[in-house]
Amino acid sequence: MTERDRVVDLLRGASLAVVVAGHVLMAVVTWTDGMPRVDNILALIPSLRIATWGLQVMPLFFAAGAVANRLGFQSASARGEPWRVWMWGRVRRLVRPVIPYLAIWIPLVLLLGAFLPRASAPLARLSTQLLWFLGVYLLVIATTPWQLRLAKVGLPAVLALVTIAALVDVARFGGVAPVGLLNFLVVWFAAATLGLVVRDCKPQHRGRLWIVAATAALVNVALVRLGPYPLSMVGLPDAPVSNVAPPTLALALHAVMLIAVAGASWPALERACARPRVWRATQRLGAVAMTLYLWHLTVLIVVIIAEHLAGVERPPLPDWRFWPATALHLAVVALLVVPVVRLMSPLEHTAIPWLDRERSAPPASLLSHAAAVAGVVVLSIAFLVLSATGMDGFPFARTVHYAGLPLTPGLGFVLLASGALLSRWGGRAADS
């Protein structure tokens, strides 16, 4: 493939847009004596959890992303660029918009602490919650060469990965909880690999993907009914088990179901993307998708604070007024997101001196390869740390323990800078 795959762009942009809409819909904040409590509407109305089987579409992003990454990697290889040089380009593309986002949140945390001290902690913890995605996605991008090899094997390779996810769950629920963290890579790697498999599926075999999707769905129904997997395919506050953090076999099967449906529907999606209006909308959304993903929670937090200060908070459930108030709340968030995204989207392409500065590179060596690999790993850890800690207590005033490890926002920043510099050094090393 030499041209852009329009369906890939559609799936990437649309999946992130659905994720953003879902976050805004699910967040329910109630205030008590100036202290906000952040709840999830799925926790308050359990009957809505089944909707996550259609709305948890992040697997589609990983699947579509894998197809786009393959094209980029193969193009780089054709130019003679090694993996580490190509990977540095991907790292720079993902890190560049995050730097100003975090830089803006530092004074925001200070302002929250000064003017709304009781509200500062819970809201600041939301600020970086979504960075887990970048941490995992970087690792998945880095393993693109492995995905290409496994995709040639086809569905048996995906089945093997799903089996590994199941074995990880056996260990996790058997008392070795930290082992469950492995599924952050296994499950999303499986989704990416399946994306390549369904993209390459021959037209006469696409009908079989409906059988794959139905089988995955039926097995998942059995898993949820028998336990220990929850019905919700998104994380819920205070839930004893999450299908997302870390991912479970249930989420892996959910990914198989969604991606198989997308693969079976590929010809129909191609016809849709051939329509000028659909393609223009896809291009516009794709140009700002990462900015939208990064900034929508900040807009939501600002709206929540403004509603509180104006005394127009949403009534708590089950008050019937909650629903019309929610409709107005969503409209306000949507109206504010548009100008914020327009303002911030150029930052995705604005050079950052310490990140983008060109320097003469030493000859390629084993050390430069190691630096490129280490940089990706350290960056991924940095994003996961920041996701776990939030910006509350920046830089070292608050410690969060995750999987037995003490984490702070400051540690996340140190790892972010270190990982970016390692990736830059390794990625810019010239071939001898």
N, C-alpha and C positions, 0 to 999 in steps of 0.2 A: 504494500500500500504506500503510495507516495503523496496522496492528498489527505486532508483532514477527514477523519471518520465522523460524520455528522451525528450519528447515533451515540457515539462515545461522548461527544460534547454535550448532547442533550441529556444523557444519563448523569453525567458529572454535575452539570449545572442544576438540573431538576432535583437530584437527590439532596444536594446541599440546601436548596431552597426549601424542600420539604422538612429537612432537619431543623432549619431556622424557624419555620412556621410552627413546628412541633414544640420547640423550646418555649416560644412565646405563649402558645396555647396552654402548655402544661403548668407553667409557673404560676402559683397562687400564693400571694403574700398577704399575711394578716399582721396587724400592728397591735401591740399591747404595751402601753406606757412607753412609747417611743422605740420599742424593740421589735424589729420585723422578724416574722417567722416565715421561712420559705418552705412551702409545701408543693406537692405535685398533685394535679387534679386527678391523676390516676390512682393516687393513694386515697383521695377523698371519695372518689366514685369508682369502686373496683370494677363495675360492669363495663367501664370504658377500656379496660386493659387489652381486650381482644383486638382493639383498633391498632395496637402496636404491631400486629402481625402484617399490617399493610403499610404502616407509617414508619417503621424502623427500616429505613432504606439506605443506611450507610454502607451495607454490603455492595450495593450497586455502584457507589462511588469507587470503592476499591477495585471492583471488577472492571469498570470502565477505565479507571486510572491505569490498570495494568496494560490494557490495550494501547493506551497513549504512551506509556513508558516504553513498551516494546518498540514502537515506531521510533521514538527518540533514541533509544539505545542502539537500534540497528542502524540508524542514520549516522550516529556518532562513530560506530564501529566501521562503517563504510568510509568515513573520513580518516580513519586511522587513530581515532581518539580512544584511549584505554578507559576502562570502567571508572577509575578514580577521577578522571577529568570530566567525564559525563556526569558523574555523581555530584561533583562540586557545583555544576550548573544547576542541578535540581535542588541541592541544599540552599544555594543562594536565592533561588526563586521562592522557596518556602520560608526562609528565615527573614528575608528583607522586610515584609510587611509586619512581622511580629515585633521587630525592634522598636519602631515608633509606637506601636500599640502598648508595649510594656513601659516605654518612656513616658507616655501620657498618663498611664495608670499610677505611676509613683506619686505625682502631685495630687491626683484624685483621691488616693488613699489618705494623704495628709489632710486634704480638705474635708473628707468625710469624718476623719477622727476629730477635727477641730470643731465642726459645726453640728455633726450628728453622731456623737461618740457612741451612743447605744446602737445605732444602726450600722456603724462602720464595719464591725467584724463580720456579721453574716453576709453583707452585700459585697465586701471586698473578697470574700472567699469564692464568690461566684465569678470573679473577673477573669480568672485564668482556667476555669474548670474545663473548658473545651479544648485546651491545648493537648490533651491526651491523644487526640486524633492526629496531630502533626507528629508526635513522638512515634506512634505506631506506623503511620504512613511512610515516614522516612525509612524505617526498617524494611517495610514492604518494597519500597522503591529500590533500596540497596540490593535486595535479593532478586531483582528482575532477571539476571542470567539464569538463576535456578528455576524461576517460574517458566522460562522459555523451554528448558529441558523437560520439566514435568508436563507442560502442556502438550508436548508431542506424544506423551503416553496416553493422555486423554482422561476420561472419567475415572479409570482405575486409580490414577494418581491422586485425584481429588478424594476418592473414597479412602485411600490410605491416610491422607491428611485428616479427614474427619475421624477415622479410627484413632489416630494419635490424640486428637482432641478428647475423644471419649476416655482414653487411658489416662490422660491428664486429669480429667474430672474424677475418675475412680480414685486416684491418689489424693486429689483435693478434698473430696468428701469423705475419704477414708482417714482423714486426720492430718495429712501433710499439706496444709493450706497453701504455703508459699509456692508449691509446685504449680498451682493454678495460674500463676503469672505467665507461665510458658504459653498459655493459650492466647495471650495478647498477640503473639506472633503467629502461632499455628493457625488460629481461626481466620485471621485477616489474610494471611498468606494463602490459605485455601480459597478464600473468596477471590483473591487476585488471580490465582491459577485457573479457577473455574471461569473467570471472565475471559481469559485467553481461549479456553477450550470451547466455550459457546460461540465466541466470535469466529472461530475457525470451523465450526460445525458445517458440514455439507448441507446444502438446501434440502436434499431428500431425507436427511436424518433429523431435521429440526423438530419434526413432530414427536420424536422420542423424548425431547426435553420436557414436554408436558408430563410424560410418565415419570421422569426424574423429579419434577417439581411436586407432583401429587404424592409420590412415595416419600419424599422428604417431609412434606406436610403431615402425612398420616403418622409417620414415625414420631414426629415432634408432638403431635396430639397425645400419643401414647406416653411419651416421656413426661409431659406436663401433668397428665392425669395420675401417673404413677409416682412422680416426684423423683428427686428433690427440686426439680426446676420450676420456677414461677411462670405464670402465664405471660406476664409483661416482658416484652423484648427490649425494654429500656429500664434503666436503673431507677429504683424508688427509694426515697429516704427511709432509713431505719428498717429496710427489708432484710431479713436474715440471709437471703441469697439473691445475688444479682446475675442476670444472664449476660451482662455487659462488662462488668468490672470485677474480676476478669471475665472474658468471654467463656461461654460454656458450649457443650455439645449442642444444646438447644439452639443457641445463636448460630452455630455452624450449620445446622440443618435449615434454619430460617434463611441463612445466606444462600444455601443451595437452592431452596425453593424460589427465592426472588430472582436469582441470577438465571436459573433455568427458564423461568417465565420470560425474562427479558430476552434470552437467547432464542426462545421459540417465537417471540414476537418481533425479532430483528427486521424481517422484511417489511412488516407494517410500520415499524418505527422509521425505517429508511424512507418510506413513502411520505410519512408525516414530515420528516425533516426536509424533504424536497420542496415543501410549500414555502414560498418566500417569507411569509409572516412568521411561521414557526422557526425558520432558520435565523431570521433577524433577531427574534426574541432569544433564541439559544445563544447567539453570539454576544448579545448584550449582557445576558446573565453570566455567561462564562467569563467575560472580561472583568467582572467584579465579584465573582463567587467567593473568593478567599476573603476579600474585604468584608463582604456581607457576613460570612461565617464568624470572622474575628470580632466584628463590632456590634452585632445585633444584641448581644447580652448587655453591653454597655448602654445602648439606647434603652433597653428594657429597664435597667437599673435606674437610669435618670427619670424615666416615666414613673416608675414606682415611687421614687422619692418625691417627685413633683405632685403626684396624686395625694401622697400623705400630707405634704405641707399645705396643699390647697384644701384638705379636708374632704376629698372626693374619692376616698378609697372604695374598692369594691366590697359590698356586703359579704359576710362569710356564708358559705353554703350551710344549710339548704335554702337560704333566703332566695326567693324567686328573682329578686332584683339582681342577683349575681350575674345572670345571663345577659340581660341588656347592658349592664355595666361592663361585662367582659367584652361585648361587641364594640363598645365605645373605646375601651382600653386597647383592643387590638388595632382599631382604626388609627388611634393616636400613635402607637408604636410604628405602624406601617408608614404613616406620613413623615415621621422623624427619621426613619431608617433611610429613606431615599436620599435626602440631602447629605446625611452623614456618609453614606457609601460613596456618593459623588465626590465629596470632599476628600475622603481618605483613600479612594482607589488609586490615585496617582502614586501613592507611596509604594505600591507593589512594584513599581518600575523605577523608583528614584534611588540612585546609588547612595550607599552609606559609606563614608570615607574609610573607616577601619575595616569594613567588610569587603568592599569592592576595589580598594586601592590596588593598582597593578604593581607588582614587584618582579624583579628578575628571579627566576626560579632555578633551583639547583637541579642537576641531572636526576632523572628518575632512578629510584633505588628501592630496595626492600623497605627502607625506612619511610619513603614517601607513600608506598602502598599501605603500610601499617598506620601511618598518620591519617590517611583517608578513611580507613575502616574505623579506627578509634574515634575519629571526629563524628562519624555518623552515629556510633553507639553512644557517645557522650551527649550529643545533641538530643537523641531520643530520650535518654534518661532525664535530661534537663527539662524537656517538655512534660514528661510524666511527673516529675517533681513539682513543677509549677502548677500542674493540674491538680495535684493532691493538696498543695498548701494554700493556693489562692494568694492574694496580695496582702492579706491581713497580717499585721505584725512585721511588715517589710522593714529592714532586711532579715534580722535575726531575732526579733522579739517574740516570735511564736514558733513552736516546734510541733510538727505533726508526725505521728508514728504510723508508718505504712509498711506492712509486712515485716514489722520489727525494726525498721530503720528510722532514725530521727531525721526529719526533713524540714527545711526552712525555705522561705522565698529567696533569701540571699544565696543559699546554696544553688538553687535553680538558676539564678542569674550567673553565678560563677561558672557553672557547668555549660550554660548556653554560650557564653563568650569563649570558653575553652574549646568546646566542640566546634564552633564556627571557625576559629583560628586554625585548629588542627585540619579541618576539612579543606580550608583554603590552602594551607601549605601543601597538603598531599595532592589536592586537585590541580594545583598550578605547576607541580613539578613537571618539567619538560622531559620528553622521552629522549633517551640517549641514542 
